[in-house]
Amino acid sequence: MGVDVLNAPIKIVILAAGKGKRLESESAELPKALRLLRGRPLIRHVLDHLPFAAPRDITIVVGYRKEQVAAELGPAYNYAVQETLDGTAHAAEYARPALRGFTGPVMVLYCDMPLLSVGTYQGILRQHVESGADQTLLSGVIHPIPPYGRLIRDSGGRLIDIVEESACTPEQKLIDEVNVGIQVFNGSDMWDCLARVPYDKRRNPPERYLTAAAGVYASMGKRVEVYRLKNNGEATGVNSMEDMRKAEALMEV
């Protein structure tokens, strides 16, 4: 019998600190989270698909034009301010004070993925709890292969790392199982693990990415599970105007 995530104690962290430069958000004087998709802010579409979580259990990490995000969404949510925009792992860490003492499942997601469904969020939470995992992430087998991080498994099928496409070898680029981005952690140990995520020195300036957490968990002997996306169209993230048009078309289907 599946875990009823409607009643299970969970926390959610939404990363929403970005500028959205490729969405021309700065010229629109809006943060990425508030760019409009079919007349509504991107983050509103995400929140629509989290009906099983009360606003008090949702922490929104804000940064660029943070006051606008808080004014749009209101005081029912928790807000954490990312002072330095240096990667998604660092962004998630800013939510730690709001989650102090919580040891249950913590789902970390993004404000720019408006097509992920209620069923997908519930599915990854259920798998995380029922499997006893330390970390569970969302993957997809997608063709043509998108420019997402590739899941690297050992000979036994155990996930040991995620490699961003820019760092992939020619052989790794052929892997069609990709990282969609959503992750669930246990509040009891996620902060220690996130603190171990290294800086990606290939970036200028270097940043710490949440995708690297899988390798950290695996290297520590933690149990990492993967929940596979059922509908690949949900993996569409909105990072550019082209992505925005694609998302709008998919929402009309």
C-alpha positions in Angstrom: 0.0 0.0 0.0 1.5 3.4 -1.0 2.3 6.1 1.4 -0.4 8.8 1.5 1.7 11.9 0.9 -1.4 14.0 1.6 -1.0 13.1 5.2 2.7 12.3 5.6 4.9 15.1 7.1 6.9 16.6 4.3 8.6 19.9 3.5 9.1 21.5 0.1 11.8 23.9 -1.0 11.3 25.9 -4.2 14.4 27.5 -5.8 13.3 30.9 -7.2 16.2 33.2 -6.8 17.2 33.5 -10.4 17.2 36.4 -12.8 16.2 34.5 -15.9 18.5 36.4 -18.3 17.6 34.2 -21.3 14.0 35.0 -20.6 14.8 38.7 -20.9 13.5 39.0 -17.3 15.7 41.9 -16.4 14.4 44.1 -19.2 10.9 43.1 -18.1 11.8 44.1 -14.5 10.7 40.8 -13.2 12.5 37.8 -11.6 12.4 34.5 -13.4 9.7 33.1 -11.1 7.3 35.8 -12.1 7.6 35.6 -15.9 4.2 35.0 -17.3 3.2 31.7 -18.9 -0.3 31.8 -20.3 -1.0 34.8 -18.2 0.2 33.5 -14.9 3.7 33.6 -13.2 5.8 30.5 -13.7 5.9 29.8 -9.9 2.1 29.9 -9.7 1.9 27.0 -12.1 4.4 25.0 -9.9 2.4 25.8 -6.7 -0.8 24.7 -8.4 0.7 21.2 -8.6 1.5 21.0 -4.9 -2.0 20.8 -3.4 -0.9 18.1 -0.9 1.4 20.6 0.9 0.3 23.5 3.1 1.9 26.9 2.4 3.5 26.7 5.9 5.4 23.6 4.7 6.8 25.3 1.6 9.9 27.5 1.7 10.7 29.6 -1.3 14.3 30.6 -1.9 14.3 34.1 -3.4 17.0 36.5 -4.5 16.7 38.7 -7.5 13.8 41.1 -6.9 12.8 39.1 -3.8 10.3 41.6 -2.7 8.3 41.2 -5.9 8.0 37.4 -5.4 6.9 37.8 -1.8 4.4 40.4 -2.7 2.9 38.2 -5.5 2.6 35.0 -3.3 1.8 36.6 0.0 2.8 35.8 3.6 1.5 32.3 4.0 4.8 30.8 2.6 8.2 30.8 4.2 10.9 32.8 2.4 14.6 32.3 2.5 16.9 34.9 0.8 19.9 33.6 -1.2 22.4 36.4 -0.8 24.9 35.1 -3.3 23.7 33.5 -6.6 26.4 30.8 -6.8 24.6 27.6 -7.6 21.6 25.5 -6.8 23.2 23.5 -4.0 24.0 26.7 -2.2 20.5 28.0 -2.9 18.9 25.0 -1.2 21.1 25.5 1.9 19.5 28.8 2.5 16.3 27.0 3.5 18.0 25.3 6.4 16.8 27.7 9.2 13.1 27.3 8.0 13.5 23.5 8.3 15.4 23.3 11.5 14.6 20.1 13.4 12.7 18.5 10.6 13.9 14.9 9.8 11.3 13.8 7.3 11.3 14.0 3.4 12.3 17.3 1.9 11.5 17.8 -1.8 13.6 20.4 -3.6 12.3 21.7 -6.9 12.4 24.6 -9.3 10.2 27.6 -10.1 10.8 27.2 -13.8 9.3 23.7 -14.4 5.6 24.4 -14.7 4.6 21.1 -16.4 5.5 18.7 -13.7 2.2 17.1 -12.5 0.8 16.4 -9.1 1.2 12.7 -9.8 4.9 13.0 -10.5 5.5 14.9 -7.3 3.5 12.4 -5.3 5.2 9.5 -7.1 8.7 10.5 -6.2 7.7 11.2 -2.6 6.1 7.8 -2.3 9.1 6.0 -3.8 11.5 7.8 -1.5 9.5 6.9 1.7 8.7 3.3 0.7 12.2 2.5 -0.4 13.9 3.9 2.7 16.2 6.0 0.4 18.4 8.7 1.7 18.0 10.6 -1.6 15.6 10.1 -4.5 15.8 12.0 -7.8 13.6 12.3 -10.9 14.9 11.0 -14.2 13.6 10.5 -17.7 14.5 8.4 -20.7 14.0 11.0 -23.4 14.6 11.0 -27.2 16.1 13.0 -28.8 18.4 13.2 -25.7 18.1 16.7 -24.2 21.2 18.7 -23.0 20.6 17.5 -19.4 22.9 15.7 -17.0 23.4 12.0 -17.6 22.8 9.4 -15.0 25.9 7.3 -14.4 25.3 3.8 -13.0 27.8 1.0 -12.0 27.7 -2.5 -13.4 25.0 -3.4 -10.8 22.7 -0.6 -11.9 23.4 1.5 -8.9 23.4 5.3 -9.5 26.9 6.6 -8.7 26.9 10.1 -10.3 25.3 12.7 -12.6 27.5 14.2 -15.2 26.4 17.5 -16.9 26.4 17.3 -20.6 29.2 19.8 -20.9 31.5 17.4 -19.0 30.3 14.2 -20.7 32.7 12.0 -22.6 31.4 11.0 -26.1 30.3 7.6 -24.6 28.4 9.3 -21.8 26.6 11.6 -24.2 24.9 8.5 -25.6 23.3 7.7 -22.3 19.6 8.5 -22.7 18.6 8.5 -19.0 18.8 12.1 -17.9 18.4 14.1 -14.8 15.1 16.0 -14.7 16.1 18.0 -11.5 13.6 17.2 -8.8 15.2 15.6 -5.7 13.9 14.4 -2.3 16.2 14.2 0.7 15.9 13.2 4.3 16.0 16.3 6.6 18.1 14.3 9.0 21.2 14.3 6.8 20.7 16.5 3.8 22.5 19.5 5.2 25.6 17.6 5.9 25.6 16.1 2.4 24.8 19.4 0.6 27.7 21.0 2.5 30.0 18.5 0.8 28.9 19.4 -2.7 32.1 20.8 -4.4 32.4 23.9 -6.5 32.3 23.3 -10.3 35.5 25.1 -11.2 34.8 24.9 -14.9 32.3 27.8 -14.3 33.5 31.3 -14.0 32.8 32.1 -11.2 32.7 28.6 -9.7 29.3 27.4 -8.5 27.9 24.5 -6.5 25.2 22.5 -8.2 22.4 20.3 -6.7 23.0 17.7 -9.4 26.4 16.9 -7.8 24.6 15.8 -4.6 23.9 12.3 -6.1 27.7 11.6 -6.4 28.2 12.9 -2.9 25.5 10.6 -1.5 26.8 7.6 -3.4 30.4 8.2 -2.2 29.2 8.3 1.4 27.5 4.9 1.0 24.0 6.4 1.1 21.0 4.9 -0.6 20.1 6.8 -3.8 16.9 5.9 -5.6 15.6 7.0 -9.0 12.0 7.7 -9.9 11.4 7.7 -13.6 9.1 10.2 -15.3 6.0 8.8 -16.9 5.3 11.7 -19.3 8.5 13.2 -20.8 6.7 16.4 -21.8 6.7 17.3 -18.1 10.5 17.6 -18.2 10.3 20.9 -20.0 12.1 23.6 -18.1 11.6 27.3 -19.0 15.0 28.8 -19.5 14.6 30.7 -22.7 11.9 32.3 -24.9 12.0 29.2 -27.1 11.3 27.1 -23.9 8.4 29.4 -23.1 6.8 28.8 -26.4 7.3 25.0 -26.1 5.7 25.0 -22.7 2.8 27.0 -24.0 2.3 24.5 -26.8 2.4 21.5 -24.5 -0.1 23.1 -22.1 -2.6 23.5 -25.1 -2.4 19.7 -25.9 
